[in-house]
Amino acid sequence: MSKPQLILLGAPGSGKGTQAKRLVSEFGFGHISTGDLLRAEIAKASELGKKVKSIMDAGELVNDQVVLELLNANCDLTNNVYIFDGFPRNGEQAALLEDFVLKGIPAKAIYFKVDFEQIIERITNRRLAPKSGEIYNLLTRKPKVDGKCDVSGEDLIHRDDDKEEVVRNRLEVFKKTIEPVLEYYKSKTQLVELDASRPADVVFEDLKKLID
């Protein structure tokens, strides 16, 4: 596969998770989410998994070195193309990913650019059906019956972390940490910005062109 490794960058609610799923199903990319990898490694009860479990059981955050070990243990970059999602989160991690994992293998960083006010509107209008797992949006995907899931009929919930004050705080944190990451990839001429404010299908068409 001659496509570059992909590093997806974007604020919570920018739609990169949705697009990552589509890239996986249409092009066969491997999807690397550090959270999923951590859980999988713990489930395998490998040496690394035991190390991760003891860190998490102590209520501490897994440090960068362990994440890099995890990536190297789970990524075969010679034979596969991956989407890195959720890592790097800061400039230091971007440099570590390059030096210890990618090691010069061609990669492209795609920044899903969306106005923060639009993201706040998107996220605060999200409603979730806990049992069926269906996700609705009062602006773009309304349930047929107000407040009820189309599939299970259960009551929809508005999660605390989808409420405006929480969303604004998360975006402030994101804004501070993303700038150095964007600068890093800009300096390596690997950064591409994608207007992610448009409908998902339109964004996906542009994304396909970017990865060819």
C-alpha positions as CSV (number, residue, x, y, z in Angstrom):
1,M,0.0,0.0,0.0
2,S,1.6,3.3,-1.1
3,K,-0.5,5.6,1.0
4,P,1.2,7.6,3.8
5,Q,0.7,6.9,7.5
6,L,-2.1,9.3,8.7
7,I,-2.1,11.4,11.8
8,L,-5.6,12.8,12.4
9,L,-5.7,16.0,14.4
10,G,-8.8,17.8,15.5
11,A,-10.8,19.1,18.4
12,P,-13.4,16.9,20.2
13,G,-16.5,17.0,17.9
14,S,-14.5,17.8,14.7
15,G,-15.7,14.6,13.1
16,K,-12.3,12.8,12.8
17,G,-13.6,9.7,14.6
18,T,-16.4,9.3,12.0
19,Q,-14.0,9.8,9.1
20,A,-11.4,7.4,10.6
21,K,-14.1,4.6,10.6
22,R,-14.9,5.3,6.9
23,L,-11.2,5.2,5.9
24,V,-10.8,1.9,7.8
25,S,-13.8,0.3,6.0
26,E,-13.1,1.6,2.5
27,F,-9.3,1.5,2.4
28,G,-8.3,-1.1,5.1
29,F,-6.2,1.3,7.2
30,G,-5.4,0.1,10.7
31,H,-6.9,2.4,13.3
32,I,-4.6,3.2,16.2
33,S,-6.4,4.7,19.1
34,T,-4.1,4.7,22.1
35,G,-7.0,4.2,24.5
36,D,-8.1,1.0,22.7
37,L,-4.5,-0.2,22.5
38,L,-4.1,0.2,26.3
39,R,-7.3,-1.8,27.0
40,A,-6.3,-4.5,24.5
41,E,-2.8,-4.9,26.0
42,I,-4.2,-5.2,29.5
43,A,-6.7,-7.8,28.3
44,K,-3.8,-9.8,26.7
45,A,-2.1,-9.7,30.1
46,S,1.3,-9.3,28.4
47,E,4.3,-7.9,30.3
48,L,3.5,-4.5,28.8
49,G,-0.2,-5.0,29.7
50,K,0.7,-5.7,33.3
51,K,2.9,-2.6,33.5
52,V,0.0,-0.5,32.0
53,K,-2.5,-2.0,34.4
54,S,-0.4,-1.2,37.5
55,I,0.0,2.4,36.3
56,M,-3.7,2.8,35.6
57,D,-4.7,1.0,38.8
58,A,-2.7,3.6,40.8
59,G,-4.8,6.3,39.1
60,E,-1.9,7.7,37.2
61,L,-1.6,8.6,33.5
62,V,0.4,6.4,31.2
63,N,3.5,8.2,30.3
64,D,4.8,8.9,26.7
65,Q,7.5,6.2,26.9
66,V,4.9,3.5,27.7
67,V,2.7,4.7,24.8
68,L,5.6,4.6,22.4
69,E,6.4,1.0,23.6
70,L,2.7,0.2,23.0
71,L,2.8,1.6,19.5
72,N,5.9,-0.2,18.5
73,A,4.5,-3.5,19.9
74,N,1.3,-3.1,17.9
75,C,2.3,-1.4,14.6
76,D,3.8,-3.2,11.7
77,L,4.7,0.0,9.7
78,T,6.6,-1.9,7.0
79,N,3.5,-3.8,5.8
80,N,0.5,-1.7,7.0
81,V,-0.8,1.8,6.8
82,Y,-2.3,3.2,10.0
83,I,-4.4,6.1,11.2
84,F,-3.0,7.6,14.4
85,D,-6.0,9.0,16.4
86,G,-5.6,10.7,19.8
87,F,-1.8,10.7,19.7
88,P,0.2,13.0,19.5
89,R,-1.6,15.4,21.8
90,N,1.3,17.9,22.2
91,G,4.5,19.0,20.4
92,E,6.7,16.8,22.4
93,Q,4.7,13.7,21.5
94,A,4.7,14.6,17.9
95,A,8.5,14.6,17.9
96,L,8.6,11.3,19.9
97,L,6.2,9.6,17.4
98,E,8.5,10.6,14.6
99,D,11.8,9.6,16.3
100,F,10.8,6.4,17.9
101,V,7.9,5.0,15.9
102,L,7.7,6.4,12.3
103,K,11.5,6.8,12.0
104,G,11.3,8.6,8.6
105,I,8.4,6.5,7.1
106,P,6.2,8.9,5.0
107,A,3.3,10.4,7.0
108,K,0.7,13.1,6.6
109,A,-0.9,15.0,9.4
110,I,-4.5,16.1,8.6
111,Y,-6.0,18.8,10.8
112,F,-9.8,18.8,10.9
113,K,-10.5,22.5,11.1
114,V,-13.9,23.6,12.5
115,D,-14.9,26.9,14.2
116,F,-15.2,26.3,17.9
117,E,-18.7,27.8,18.1
118,Q,-19.9,25.3,15.5
119,I,-18.3,22.4,17.5
120,I,-20.0,23.6,20.7
121,E,-23.3,23.6,18.8
122,R,-22.7,20.1,17.5
123,I,-21.7,18.6,20.8
124,T,-24.3,20.2,23.0
125,N,-27.0,19.0,20.7
126,R,-25.8,15.4,21.0
127,R,-28.2,12.9,22.7
128,L,-27.3,9.3,23.4
129,A,-29.4,6.1,23.8
130,P,-27.4,4.1,26.5
131,K,-28.7,0.7,25.7
132,S,-28.8,0.7,21.8
133,G,-25.7,2.9,21.6
134,E,-27.5,5.1,19.0
135,I,-26.3,8.7,18.8
136,Y,-28.6,11.5,17.8
137,N,-28.2,15.2,17.1
138,L,-31.0,17.6,17.6
139,L,-29.8,19.6,14.6
140,T,-28.7,17.0,12.1
141,R,-30.2,13.7,13.2
142,K,-33.3,14.1,15.2
143,P,-35.1,11.1,16.8
144,K,-38.6,10.5,15.3
145,V,-40.1,10.9,18.7
146,D,-38.8,13.7,20.8
147,G,-36.5,12.4,23.5
148,K,-36.8,8.7,22.5
149,C,-34.5,6.3,20.6
150,D,-35.9,5.2,17.2
151,V,-34.4,1.7,17.7
152,S,-35.2,0.8,21.3
153,G,-37.7,3.4,22.4
154,E,-35.6,4.2,25.5
155,D,-35.1,7.7,26.9
156,L,-32.3,9.7,25.3
157,I,-29.7,11.2,27.7
158,H,-27.7,14.4,27.5
159,R,-24.3,13.4,28.9
160,D,-22.6,15.8,31.4
161,D,-19.5,16.0,29.2
162,D,-21.7,17.2,26.3
163,K,-22.9,20.2,28.3
164,E,-21.7,23.6,27.2
165,E,-19.4,24.6,30.1
166,V,-17.6,21.3,29.9
167,V,-17.2,21.5,26.2
168,R,-15.8,25.0,26.3
169,N,-13.2,23.9,28.9
170,R,-12.2,20.9,26.8
171,L,-11.8,23.2,23.7
172,E,-9.7,25.7,25.7
173,V,-7.3,22.9,26.7
174,F,-7.2,21.6,23.1
175,K,-6.4,25.0,21.7
176,K,-3.4,25.4,24.0
177,T,-1.9,22.0,23.2
178,I,-2.7,21.7,19.4
179,E,-0.7,24.8,18.3
180,P,2.8,23.3,18.9
181,V,1.6,20.1,17.2
182,L,0.5,22.0,14.1
183,E,3.7,24.0,14.1
184,Y,5.7,20.8,14.2
185,Y,4.0,19.2,11.2
186,K,4.0,22.5,9.3
187,S,7.8,22.7,9.8
188,K,8.1,19.2,8.3
189,T,5.7,20.1,5.4
190,Q,3.5,17.2,6.5
191,L,0.5,19.3,7.5
192,V,-2.8,19.5,5.6
193,E,-5.8,21.5,6.8
194,L,-9.3,20.1,6.0
195,D,-12.4,22.2,6.3
196,A,-14.4,19.8,8.5
197,S,-17.3,22.2,9.0
198,R,-19.1,20.8,6.0
199,P,-21.3,17.7,5.7
200,A,-19.5,14.4,6.5
201,D,-19.8,13.0,2.9
202,V,-18.3,16.2,1.4
203,V,-15.4,16.0,4.0
204,F,-14.8,12.4,3.1
205,E,-14.5,13.1,-0.6
206,D,-11.8,15.7,0.2
207,L,-10.1,13.4,2.6
208,K,-9.9,10.7,-0.1
209,K,-8.1,13.1,-2.4
210,L,-5.7,14.1,0.3
211,I,-4.5,10.6,1.0
212,D,-3.8,9.6,-2.6
